[in-house]
Structures are given as C-alpha cells and as structure tokens.
Amino acid sequence: MEIGNGEKESGSNTGLGGVDNPGFLSVDNADFNSHTYVYDTRRSLSGMTVDALPKESFYQDIKNLHDPANRPTMEELKMGQLAGLDRTPAVDDVEKNEEEQSKGKVVRFGWIEGVFMRCLLNIWGVMLFLRLTWVVGQGGLIQGLGVIALGNLVTVITTLSMSAVSTNGQIRGGGIYYMISRSLGPEFGGAIGIMFTLANSIAVSMYIIGFCQSLLDMCKQYFELEHLIFSDTTNDVRIIGAISLVAVLALAIVGMEWVTRVQMILLFLLIGSQIDFVVGSFLPTKEDAAYGFVGYNGTLFVDNLSPTYHDYKDPGNPPSFFSVFGVFFPAVTGIVAGANLSGDLKDPGVAIPKGTLLAIIVTFITYIGYGTIITGVMHTEASGNQTEYENWINGVEGALYFNNCSGRPADDFCQYGSSNDQQAMERISYTGYLIYAGCFAATLSSAIASLVGAPRVLQALAKDKLYPFIHIFAPGFGANNDPIRGYFLVFIISMGCILIAELDAVSTLLSNFFVAAYALINFSVFHASITKSPGWRPSFKYYNQWVSLFGTFLCFVVMFLMDWKTALVTFMVIIALYLYISYRKPEANWGSSTQAQQFVTTLKSIQSLNDTPEHVKNYRPKVLVFTGLPAHRPPLVDFANLITKKLSLLMCAHVNIGDAPFKNIELLRNTVQMWFRDHKIKSFYSLTQNKNFEEGAIACMNLAGIGKMRPNMVLFGYKGDWLEDPKGLDEYISVLHHAFDLHLGVGILRLESGCDFSKVIGEEEQQQHEIELDEENEDEKNGKQGKSLELQQKKVRTRKVSTAVYTGIDGNPLPKNTVQDITQFQIKKRKGNIDVWWLYDDGGLTLLLPYILTTRAQFAECQLRVFALANRKDELDRETRNMAALLAKFRIDYSDVTVIPDVTKKALDPTKEEFKKILDEIKPPLEESEIISQKEKTNRHLRLTELLREHSKRSEMIIMTLSIPRRGTAVAQLYMSWLEMMTKNMPPFLLIRGNQSSVLTFYS
C-alpha cells in the first residue's frame, strides 16, 4: 500500500484470514505504540499528499491557472505525483504581492478620508450656495423639498446598486468604469469609461472657471474691483484659471497623501461656511431686509410653503417643478467621487457602501435643513429698495412695498429675494467672506477630485486595451501606481477648455454623461440579478433588482428633464461607442452578466425549440462535417460553411486516434475556435478520442448536438487513398452505413486537388494580400483522419481570411495554383453552371443544396441545370415536362432540364478498360463472382460516367444523388471504384443522399 510521500509499507496481505506482516492498519494488542505509522510533528500535511489545501492564491486571478504555484491538475492527482514543481512555496502569492508593494510608500485610504470626505466635497458643490435658495424660492418649501428628495432618491438607489456591484468580489482601480465593465461587459464599460474620462476632464475646467468667477464677484462686491488684471474679465478668468489648473496638477503629481490633506482643509472651509450661514440666519440686519432677508418669521414661513414659479426676464416661459429639478439635480451628484479611487482604498467593498451612503444622508439632511431656514427667513422676491422696505415696515397705505413685485415694469423687476438672487445665501450669512471661501472650497475640491479621478479611469481603460492608441496611459508611477501620463492629458484638455472660457453649452451634456453612468450601474444590478448567475453573490444585501430597474428608468427621466436634446446626444454617443467596441471584439473575458444572459437565453431557446414541431418549410441542413483539424482541410470547411452560412448548425468533427492529455485537448479547442473566428466561420468543434476512426465517428454522429439542435446531415471528404488503405476503407464505408442507419443525409465532397492540405500548409501570415483565383486546379491529394494532436497543434495558425498569405512547411509562399485550391470556395465564381444530377428521389436534398448554393455570393452568378433519368424511353417528353413543372412548383429557378433516356445503355469499351485498370489495382483482387453479381449496377455507373463527362466537364460544380451501398451485395472496393470513375478529373463534385424524408414542399 502506498503512502502519500511515495514510500511503501513492507509486508503484504495474504488473505482475509490473516496477515503475514502487519500492515498500515494492524495494531499490536500488546502495545498500541508498536503501530508502524509514526506520528511526526515536524512533517506538514502538504508533504504527505499531492492534494492542495484551500488557499486564497488559487482564486486570485483567472490568468494564473497555469502558474506552477497553482493547485495540482487532475492528471497529477491521478498519477499521484506532481510534475517536478514545487507547489508548496514558503510564502503565498498574496503575501509576495504585498511584500513587493510595501517596498514603496503605498497610500491606502479608509472609508472616511477615502470615500466619505470626497463625496461630501463633491455633493456640497457650488450649487449649494448658488441654487438652493432659487429652488425653494421658486417651488416653495413643499415642492422644493420634493425636488431635493427626488434627486436624492436617484442617488440613493444608484448607491445601493453601486454597493452591490462593489461587494461582488474585489474591485481594482478604475472606479465606476471597472464596475460597469465587469458587470455588463466591455461594450458598455468602454463606452462609459471614455465618456466619463472626457466629462471629468472638461468638468475640471468648469469647476476652475466657477472658482475664477466667484473670485471676481467677491472682488467686485467687497473691493469694488471690476477686474483684476485685464479690462476684460474673460481674460482674467483665463489667466487665473490657468494658474489654478497648474496648481491642481502639481498637487496631484505630488501624491494622493497631499491631495487628501488639501481636501481635508477645503472640507473644513465648506463646513465653516455652512456654520456661518446658519449663524447668520439668526442675525438679520436692516440693510439686508430690503433685499428680502428679514429673519425668522412664522407668517413668512407659511407664505413661502407654496410655489411662486416666475421668470420676469421671460414671463412667457416660467419654470416648472421638473425644470427646477433639472437645474438642481447636478447638486446631488458626486456620489462616485470615492468609488473612482477604488484602487487607492484599503477595502473598497466596505468603504464605498458605508462612505457613500453616509455622505448622502448627511448632505440630504443639510439640504433639507438649509432649505427650511431659507424659507423661514427670506422673501421669495424683493426689490432691494430701502424706501419700499420702510413703507412695508410702517404700513404706509398705497405705497409700493419692497416685496410686492407683480405689475412692475420690465426695467424695474425685483432682482432680489430667494427666487431671483444667486447671492441670497451670502446675504443671509454672518460674513460673506466665509460663503465665498465655501464657494472656493467647493469648486477647487471638485476640480481636484475630477483631475485625480479621470486619469485613474483612463488608466484602467488603457490596461484593458478596449481602444487603440491609449495603451500609453496604462503604466503607473511610484508606489501608488499614479497615472502621471493621464494627469497631463486631463491637464491639456482642461487647459484648452479654460482658454475657451465659455462652457455653459456643454455643462448639461456633462451632467447627462454622469447620469448615464448611474443608469448603467442600476441596470447592471438588475441584469445580474435576473440572470441568476451563481457568481452574483454581493455581500451587500440591501438592494433589490426591481428597485434598481426603477432607478434605471428614473435616471433616463432625469436625463430628459435636464435637456432632452443632450439626452439624445448622450444615447447616440453610448450607442456609437458600444458598436465600435463590439466591432473590435477585444480580448476581454470578465464573466459579465451579458455573458450570463447569453447562456440563459440560449438555453431557453433550445428548450423552447424542443417543444416546437418540425415542418418541412422550416427545414435547414444542419451539417456535421468530418474535417479532422479544420485548419488542415480549409476547402471542406468553406464548402460546409456555404451551406449553413451562419443561418444553420455547422459542426466540425475531429476524431483523434489515441489518448491525449486534457490540457492538450483544451489548447487545441481554443486554437480551433480562434481559427473559426479569424476565418469568420460560425461553427462548433467536436473532438472525439477513440482507438479508431470508425468508432470515433459513430460516437460523434450519435452524440453531436443537443435536443432538436442536432445535425441532420453529415459531410465527408472523398477518401482518395482507398486503394492503399483497405482497412481504412472498410471503416469509411461502415461509417456511411451507420449514418444512413441514423437517418442522416450523407454527402461526399471530392475536389480535384483533394481536401487535405495538412502536408502543404505551414504558418498563415497576416499580411495585406489579395488572393485572385484564375487558374485551373492541380493534382489530387488525399487525406486521412486522426493525426496526433502534438503535430496538429504545431500546424494550426490563425489568420484573417482577406489578408492571408499561405506559406509552405519550409516557410516559403505556396504556389498560386495551390492557394487557389485551398481558397476555391471563398472566391466568387464566374458565370457558369451548377449541374444537378437528381437521379433518385431522396426527399429533395439533392435539389435543395444547389439552390442554397446559388443564394451565396460565391455561386450567385451560376445557373442550375437539372438532369434526371427517364423511366421509359418512349415517355421522354412527358417526363421532361413533369420535371419542369415540379421545379416550377418548388419555385426553384433553373436554366435547363435534361432527362437522360439511355442510362442502361451498354458502356463504351474505353470506359470499361479504364474501369478494369482500377479493379486491377485493388489488392487483394476482387472475386470474379463479386464483379459479375454487380455487372448491371457497374454498367449503370460507367454509363453515368460517360454522361457526366459529356455534359458537366466544364461546370463550376456538380451535385449528384449518391447511391447507397447495400450491405452484403457490394464490397467496399467495388463501390468506391464506381465513385472513382464518376468523380475523377471533374469539377468540384458533391455526392449527396437525403434520408428519404421530404425537405421540399410546394404548399404555402
């Protein structure tokens, strides 16, 4: 008996009754310690077994499946030993990675400084100081709070969805792009990633321009300076903005630690400005009263509950609840500020849900509280006229009051009050300086967050290689892997926008980009949930798939409320980017919910197909073609592909003789699938291992397909070496018999050059080259199934069909006529004929296949000529008319119908002599009695040979009904000699036989 470390116990068991020498399970009754097994505490379990204990490194990355430090393979477990590899390293992969990272000073943030603080800074934006008063002034407190609540409803639902995605496994750098791409796939992720990067880059300039304008407003109000540097304030914005942007870039390059410190200072300024506002609400002044700020007043509070939608600048187009919501909604965005730094967080799965949700709660409470304060202390409209205020205080009858703004002339409308004055919050505050400081903090913190976040999204996008030419932004620098190159790209884009200095036109578009990302986050949760993939197991449980779906539609509504034109532009951009990435087909396998949905949809379709009754009108040839390795027989694969052409089932069968390791089989399957993809062939690859071709082919025909998605026709290449391989011929004919037993249609394709080019084709190079086929085909070559997988793997190469340059085994380009033979079914044929020899009624498959070929571009210029056999010579005209009428009922176009009257006529002597030479080559020779017993059938095939050479020698394609080899009456060699006579030195020749069931009908 073997022990795990490879040593063997001495002694052997001689029977059930006793043991000559105590074994592993024997115990000495006298002394238990005499047991032969010695317990040694110095030996680990891993040293006694090849099985590996569960550990994290096995599940870290799918790319490490073939790493030596991975778990043992099935082959190694069966052999009981490892393949000479040390699989018990002293340090796990995880520990190694951590050790490598710790060589530099890596900055990782917790949920407070990494998410909570950054979300607060972005949500408490400049809109808090400029637009909150306008919202409650126009809509009143009730509708104003409704606007705030609805905006936060969108962000809360999105955050719940984002939390679910971020806790469904470890997330890396890339933030919202990483979440969407790994959830919905590279198409949606790539679209949002590039849009998000561009939107944040432009947003940096918008925030800095906002900072510059606030600075100029403060200088004008407190220092009476109309401008700072130039007489034109636009140039002031450009100079100050450029300097500010350089400072922000320098801060980002210094590192995330300094970014966090600066943002913490800005957060304190923001909080200080809000405290200043609250304190100031209790201290109204007489000077501020004329501008609407009169202090807390119960009557005023009640009056301000109702909406007062108006716009004196455009009286005919007053705002509404939804237009106010569209303006306010950007104030509650910024919830992804922490998620964008996912690669810099200690534990993103904990930090993102906790920090983001808490930030939303805090900001929601403050927005509600500040809106209530504004409602209770400030009139919605005020003239700013001190005299009118005095009249109101003293109750002067007939006088114009400061808060009575209706009926005023257009040049004397009320410019102040909460609904008209953007500086209303500054008037309420104790000191306006702190409010301006808050504006500065809000704008600069948002600019910093955008400039730091956008390059990280771009870096993740570049690493995934979804777009060309962006890979240069993939490398990171320093211990924290900072995207320095991305910083400079965002800097350049932002600087260009700052120099333009007018960004109002794109501000709504940027907001739509952000909301579109929120919509996809919500949809990703819904989609992942309904696919019910076992891999969807978020540790955050407070989400619901239907709530996420509601959030998706809510985001779409918000996009159209903000601006329906920019919403349409956003959708068009997403669709364009989605289609572009779909066309590129990047190498991205992330286990997305889209992949899971494909599986579920396919499974349901196949199950539904099982319940669908078959009908002759819906018949499609579903082809199982025995190609061996597809790269060895390109023309056979191409011809089968012409029949199915992505509209029906195509399976390429490969019977491998012997027993290859699983890893070789898996490698071969992947290689063949790449070959299919590069040759634009939609096919499945069925690899069967067996001791001989016959048993493997029979197993393949019995097991191919699933449900009703099973082949109904098999296609073989012609066995050109049947004279040299009698054993292989017996297997070949046996497989044909079994195909007929399974009621499958059977086709045999013969090409003058043969189908097997495994001994000719070397590597296929990808170069710009156009293949033209003008010359005749050359000598016949034969093929054989079942070569060793090792040799086959060396010959398989992938290529693009339109750019292939075929080379030989020696690496030199193949002759042009050989390339013609290989690609003959890829090139459009000249005007010619497809000759259909419909000899016997097989259900119509002999007629259907040539019709299908004429619908393909390669044979579109060819016409069908139909040949049939006459039953009686004196009924030739009638049978010709009957055949023409039948073809007309089948709605199949043809150029000519010919009925052969004398197929039983005696063959010519030269034809007989040619046939006799073939028989003479058969070893061992056939018995004379066997030949004589089949003399009538032999003569009929020889006569058909003469007719074929007379009528179809110059056709583009010949399709003939295949005669069925009867068991026990015709030996395999004689049967093949008939086929040899008819098909040799002829154009491409397909022998086809249906299963005697109708595949054509003339009923509607």
Number of C-alpha atoms within 10 A of each C-alpha: 12 10 11 16 14 11 10 11 15 11 13 12 13 10 8 6 6 9 13 10 13 17 17 16 8 14 14 11 9 7 8 10 11 12 15 16 12 8 7 7 7 6 9 9 14 14 11 13 17 21 18 14 10 9 13 10 15 19 12 13 9 10 7 13 13 12 10 15 17 18 21 18 16 11 14 14 13 10 11 16 17 17 13 7 10 11 17 14 9 9 8 14 17 13 12 12 10 10 11 10 14 11 9 11 10 15 14 17 21 17 22 18 19 25 30 25 21 31 29 27 29 27 23 31 26 25 20 23 23 17 22 25 29 27 26 31 31 27 27 26 26 16 20 29 19 17 22 22 15 16 23 20 16 25 25 18 23 29 25 24 30 28 29 27 30 27 21 17 15 12 20 16 23 27 26 28 30 27 25 30 28 22 27 24 21 29 26 24 27 27 24 28 29 19 22 24 24 19 21 26 27 26 24 31 30 25 24 29 29 21 26 23 19 18 19 21 18 18 15 14 12 10 10 11 12 15 17 16 12 12 10 11 16 17 17 19 27 21 17 20 26 21 13 19 25 13 13 23 19 13 18 22 18 12 15 20 14 13 19 20 12 16 22 17 13 22 21 14 21 26 18 16 26 22 16 21 25 19 14 20 24 16 15 19 15 13 15 17 24 25 28 26 28 22 22 18 13 12 9 17 20 13 16 25 19 17 20 18 17 18 15 19 11 9 10 9 11 14 17 15 16 13 13 22 23 21 17 22 23 21 20 25 23 24 28 25 28 31 34 28 28 32 20 25 25 15 17 30 24 17 25 32 26 17 25 30 20 18 24 24 13 12 19 19 12 15 20 17 14 21 24 21 21 29 28 24 24 32 26 30 25 28 21 20 18 17 14 20 23 17 16 18 11 9 11 12 9 7 12 16 22 26 22 15 17 10 8 12 10 10 8 11 19 25 17 24 28 29 28 21 23 19 20 25 28 21 25 30 23 21 15 21 15 21 27 23 20 27 27 25 27 29 28 28 30 29 29 25 27 27 29 31 27 29 29 31 27 30 28 24 27 21 16 19 17 26 17 9 9 15 17 12 21 21 16 15 11 12 14 17 18 22 25 21 18 25 23 15 17 25 23 14 15 25 22 15 20 25 17 14 18 13 15 9 9 15 16 19 21 21 23 28 25 22 27 24 25 30 24 28 31 32 26 30 31 23 23 24 18 14 18 14 18 9 13 19 16 17 15 18 11 10 19 16 18 15 17 28 21 17 26 27 15 20 25 18 15 24 27 15 18 23 17 15 13 21 24 15 14 22 15 12 16 22 14 13 21 18 15 16 18 14 10 12 12 14 10 15 11 14 15 22 26 19 18 20 17 12 14 15 13 12 12 12 11 15 15 12 14 14 10 10 7 11 10 12 13 9 13 19 23 23 26 30 28 24 28 24 29 24 25 23 21 23 25 28 25 19 18 27 24 22 23 20 19 13 12 17 22 28 24 23 26 24 27 24 18 14 13 13 10 12 12 13 19 11 12 19 17 13 17 22 19 17 20 20 15 15 18 14 20 17 22 17 21 19 17 21 20 16 13 16 22 20 16 22 26 17 15 20 22 14 12 15 19 11 12 16 15 18 24 23 26 27 25 22 23 26 23 22 14 20 18 12 13 16 10 19 19 16 17 19 19 19 19 25 17 16 21 19 10 15 15 23 27 26 25 20 23 28 28 20 20 25 28 29 20 20 12 14 25 22 21 22 17 15 13 11 11 11 17 14 18 11 11 11 21 15 11 15 16 18 19 18 18 20 15 13 19 12 9 16 16 10 19 21 17 21 20 17 18 15 15 20 20 24 18 16 15 11 13 11 17 18 11 15 17 20 20 22 23 24 18 21 21 20 14 16 18 13 12 16 21 25 26 25 25 22 18 17 16 20 18 20 25 27 25 17 18 23 20 17 21 18 14 14 14 17 25 16 15 24 21 23 20 23 21 19 19 20 14 11 13 10 11 17 11 11 19 19 13 12 17 18 12 13 17 13 12 15 11 14 13 17 11 12 17 17 21 20 16 16 18 15 12 13 18 12 9 9 15 16 11 12 17 12 10 17 17 11 11 16 12 8 10 14 8 8 9 13 16 11 12 15 12 13 16 20 20 17 22 26 21 22 20 16 16 19 14 10 11 19 15 15 19 20 22 26 23 23 23 21 15 13 18 11 11 7 11 16 17 20 20 19 20 19 19 21 19 19 19 19 22 16 19 20 19 22 23 26 22 25 27 24 21 15 15 16 21 16 14 11 8 4
